[in-house]
Amino acid sequence: MEPVLDSRQVDLVPFRRPAEPGKCLYVTGIPATLPREEKWDQLQRAFSAHGLLYEVYLPTVKPPPPLSVTSDPSPQDRPEYALVKFYSQRAAAVAQKTLNGRLFVSGKALKVQLATRRAPPSLHSPPLHISRCQELANYYLGFNGWSVQIISLLPASNTVSAGEGKEV
């Protein structure tokens, strides 16, 4: 079933690790011949165009044991997968709809689908690190940076003393 994308719906983005269903995409068909950094960079660029990413996870693939006689393809021929996690459910749905079968890495079209969890999600996901909170606020609220220093203090000239209040 295709996700319903309605521009009038509000997408709440809590300042916690995204653990809700619908925020993680399972990307398959990634060629194993590319260097890991290049795979990560291509996926990061393609998916971040649709929303702020929490992470792009590329698992390390263990090579088969030496001298094994199996019919498995070599590690270079085996396609790999990635998990792409968004902060926003809407951004994940748009990316999945837009990129499925249309995203190419080394000439191969990738399959993009919503990831399904095998284990039940925990009731409370841990809070984000402060740098991730700043990244979220910058993205969704349009800030271009934060400071931990006080830049200037305004004088308290607009304060009303006890006897100078307005009559009601």
C-alpha positions, 0 to 999 in steps of 0.5 A: 500500500502506497503512503498517503501524502497530504500536504495539509497534514502536520508532521510532528518531529520530536527531539528524540531518536526517530524510532516510530515506524515509517521513518526508516527506509530499506534500500537494496541493490547497492553494488558491492564494488563501490568503496564504502565512503562513496556509497554513503556519500551518494545515498546521503546526497540523494536522500537528504534532498527529501528531508533531514536525515538522522542516519545512513547505515551501511552494514559491513559485509563479512567476506566468506571464510577462506577455502569455502566451497559454496555457490554463493556469489563473491562479495564483489557480486553480492548486492548490499543494502542500507538503512536510511533513517529520517526524522520525519515520516512525511520526508521518508514517504516522499523519498521512498515514492520518489527514489524507488527504482529511479535512484541509480548507483553505478548504473543499477537502479535501487529498490527503496521500501519502508523498513519493517521492524522485527522487534517491537519498538521501545516506548521511550526512545532516548533523547537526542544529543545537543548537536542533533537538536541544533541540527533539527532546529536549524533545519525546521526553524530556519536558524543558521547557527547557535551560540552558547555565548551571550552576545549582548544584553539589553538594558532593563529600561522598560520595566515598570516600578511599583508606583508607575503602573497604568490605572485599570 
